Amino acid sequence: MNFKRTANIGVLLLAIAVGTPAGFASDKSEVADAVHRFLDNLDPDHPEKVKIALSMCDSEISILDEFPPNEWHGPN
């Protein structure tokens, strides 16, 4: 009886530890860093920076916007 209770508490604590948002913080910060690097390199006065920003994208890109036209697809 005591072993089952201890095992249930252990499983519960493991589920809480695995399901916490802190475990996903590195993924969010990596995405935010990539977005900031992209936006920091969009400087029309420095064409070499724009090339760096565009090199971060795949050849096929999709952009969604809240204003019409809502979608753009393709390499350009």
C-alpha positions as CSV (number, residue, x, y, z in Angstrom):
1,M,0.0,0.0,0.0
2,N,2.8,2.4,0.9
3,F,4.7,1.6,-2.3
4,K,1.7,2.3,-4.5
5,R,1.3,5.7,-2.8
6,T,5.0,6.6,-3.2
7,A,4.9,5.4,-6.9
8,N,1.8,7.5,-7.6
9,I,3.4,10.6,-6.1
10,G,6.6,10.0,-8.1
11,V,4.6,9.7,-11.3
12,L,2.7,12.9,-10.5
13,L,5.9,14.8,-9.8
14,L,7.5,13.5,-13.0
15,A,4.5,14.6,-15.0
16,I,4.6,18.1,-13.5
17,A,8.3,18.4,-14.1
18,V,8.1,17.3,-17.7
19,G,5.0,19.4,-18.5
20,T,6.3,22.7,-17.2
21,P,6.7,25.6,-19.7
22,A,10.3,26.2,-18.5
23,G,11.3,23.2,-20.5
24,F,10.3,24.9,-23.7
25,A,11.9,28.3,-22.9
26,S,15.0,27.5,-25.0
27,D,12.9,26.8,-28.1
28,K,11.1,30.1,-27.7
29,S,14.3,32.1,-27.2
30,E,15.9,30.4,-30.2
31,V,12.9,31.4,-32.4
32,A,12.9,35.0,-30.9
33,D,16.7,35.2,-31.6
34,A,16.2,34.1,-35.2
35,V,13.5,36.7,-35.8
36,H,15.5,39.5,-34.2
37,R,18.6,38.5,-36.3
38,F,16.4,38.6,-39.4
39,L,14.8,42.0,-38.6
40,D,18.2,43.5,-37.6
41,N,19.6,42.7,-41.0
42,L,16.8,44.3,-43.0
43,D,18.5,47.5,-43.6
44,P,18.0,49.0,-47.2
45,D,21.1,51.1,-46.8
46,H,23.3,48.0,-46.5
47,P,22.6,45.4,-49.3
48,E,25.0,42.9,-47.7
49,K,22.9,42.8,-44.6
50,V,19.8,42.2,-46.6
51,K,21.6,39.2,-48.2
52,I,22.3,37.9,-44.7
53,A,18.6,38.2,-43.8
54,L,17.5,36.5,-47.0
55,S,20.0,33.7,-46.5
56,M,18.2,32.8,-43.2
57,C,15.0,31.9,-45.2
58,D,14.3,28.8,-47.1
59,S,14.0,29.0,-50.9
60,E,10.2,28.4,-50.5
61,I,8.7,30.9,-48.0
62,S,5.1,31.6,-47.0
63,I,4.0,34.9,-45.3
64,L,0.7,35.3,-43.6
65,D,-0.7,38.7,-42.9
66,E,-3.9,40.0,-41.3
67,F,-4.6,42.5,-44.2
68,P,-5.5,41.4,-47.8
69,P,-3.8,39.9,-49.7
70,N,-3.3,37.6,-46.7
71,E,-0.8,35.1,-48.2
72,W,2.3,35.2,-50.3
73,H,4.2,32.1,-51.5
74,G,7.4,31.5,-53.4
75,P,11.0,32.4,-53.4
76,N,10.5,36.1,-54.1
